[in-house]
């Protein structure tokens, strides 16, 4: 089954000059792709400050995704380290590497959110040996770190019909509610819904 290219769904390819996909378009792409591949599961890890579902793509082989809860539990058990060395070695051999790759935290650094879309697309469409090995060995967690900001910045950038006039300067407001743009500094305080959502996945769920 063919995975629909971004251009056929949102009118341009990810990475095209003078184009930036907003979070609504990212959501459209991921929800569509989830129906077209057995390598991807899309989940909401909670809502953002502005009430959007904060999506995370989980990418792995079909066999791994079928046993996702099993591998999640192995990851948690190993993290807690409440076992003997022999059991730990057995779980480490059986488990999968869990890799976190987010995008869009500082939304005006636009490549970051766009690479996440493209990375997901490549991981669910490429058929080379290296990609297949990666899918077998790894469970990739790919959340959008600041959906509200991606929506605000992309809409501002794309508002001008003249491509050459598009710019990130003059953004009408800061792109993370309450904290402006410095939401990465919230990792220590855990005040923002986006941070709370991500830290739960990182340090509790997985």
N, C-alpha and C positions, 0 to 999 in steps of 0.2 A: 504494500500500500504506500502510495506516494505522500510525502509530507509537503504540504502546500508552502511554497516560498513566501517570504514576507511581502514581496512586491505584489503578489496576487491578492493579498488580504488587506494591505494598508497603503498600497500605491507606490511604494519605493522599497529598495533593498536597504538593510541595515548597513550603515557605513557609507551610504551615498553622500556625496558632497552636498552641503547646505540642507541636510535633512536630519531630524531627530524624532524618534518615536516617543510619544508620551506614554504614561502608565496605562491609560485606557487601551491604547494600541498594543502595548506589551501584553495586557490581559487577553485581548482578542487573539493574539498569536499563540500564547501558551495554552489557552483553553481549546483552541482549534487543534494544535499539535498534539495535545494529550489524547484526542480522539483518533489520531492518525498513526500513533506509534505505541509500541509496547515497552519502550525504554524510559518512559517519563510518567511521573505522577505529579499533579499540581495540588498543593494544599494551601490553605490560609493559616498563617501562624498567629492571627489576631488582627485587630483593626488598628489603623493609624490614628494620629491626632485628629485628622479631619474625617475619620470614619470609613476610610477605604479598607477593604481586605488587603492585608499584607501577604502577597503570594510568595511561595517558595516552590521552585521546581526540584523534584528529586529524580536524579538521573542514574540509571544503572542498567545492567542486563535484565531481560525479562525474568530470568530465573531468580536473580537477586531481589527484584521488586516483588515477586510472588512470596518471598520469605522475609519481607522488609522488617516486620516486627521481631522476628528471630534475630536478625543482625543488629537491630537497634538495641535489643536486650543485651547482646554480647558486648556491644560498645559501652553500655552503661555499667555492666558488671565489671569489665576491665578497668573502667575509670574509677570505680569505687575501691578496687584492689583489696577486697575482703575475701581472699582465697589463697591457697597455697600456690607455690611456683609451678607445680605440675598442672594444676587446673588452669592457671593463667596461660601457660604455654599451649595447652590444648585449645583454649578459647581464641588465643591470638592466631593460631594456625587456621582455625575454622572461620573466624570472623573476616570482615572486610574493612579496608581502610575507609574512614569517613572523612571526606574532604569538604570544607566550607569555602564557597566562592560567592561573595555577594557583589552587588553593584548599585550605584546610584546614591551613595551616602551624601557626597557633595555634588548636588545635581547639576550645577553649572560646569563641573568637570565632566562634560557630557559623554565622553568616550566610555566612562566607567559603567553607566547604565546600559549603553548600547552594546558593549562587549558581552554583557550577561545574556542578552537576547541572542546574539550571534553564537556564543559558546554553546548555549542550550541547543540551538538549531543544528550546529555541527555535530554535537554529541549524539543527537537522535537520527542523523542522516548519513554520517560517514560509515563506510563499510570496510575500511582498511584494517589490517591486523592490529596496529597499535591502538586504534579506537576500540576495537573489540576487546583487546586485553584490558584496557582501562575500564571498560564497562563491566568486565568480569571481576576485576580486582577491587573496584572502588564504588562507593555510594557517594554521589556528589549532591550536596545540599546547596542550592543556588537561590537565596532569597534576595528580594529587592529591599535595600536598606532604608530607602526614603521615598516611598511611592508618591507622597504628596509633592515632594520637591521635583521629582521627575515630571509629574503632570504640569506643575507651574512653569518650570523652566522650558520644557519642550513647547508648550502652548505659546509662551512668550516669543520664543525663537522662531516658530513657524508661522506667526501671525502675519508676517509680511509676504505678500504674493511675489515680490521681487526677491528671488533667491539671494542675489548678491548683496541685498540690503539687510539680510538677516544677521542678527548680532545678539550676544548675551548681555551686552551693556544696557544699563537702564532698567533692570528688572524692577517691576513695580512694588514688589514686597519680598521679604526674606522667605526662603524656601523650606523652613521647618517651623511649624507653629510653636510659639512660646520661646524657642531657643535660637531662632534665626537660622543659621546654617551650621552651627557648631555642634551638631548632634553626636559627632564621634566623641566629644568630651563627656558625653552622658554615660559612657560605658562604665564609669566608676560610680556615678550617682544613681543610675537606673531610674531616672525620673520620667522618661518619655515612653509612650506605648510601644514605639518602634524598637527601642532599646530593650524594653522588658520582653517583648515578643522574641527577639533574637537571642537574648541571653537565656531565656527558658529553653529554647531549642538547643543552644550550644552546651549549656552547663547542667541541664536537668533531663530534657527529653532524650538527648543523644549522648 
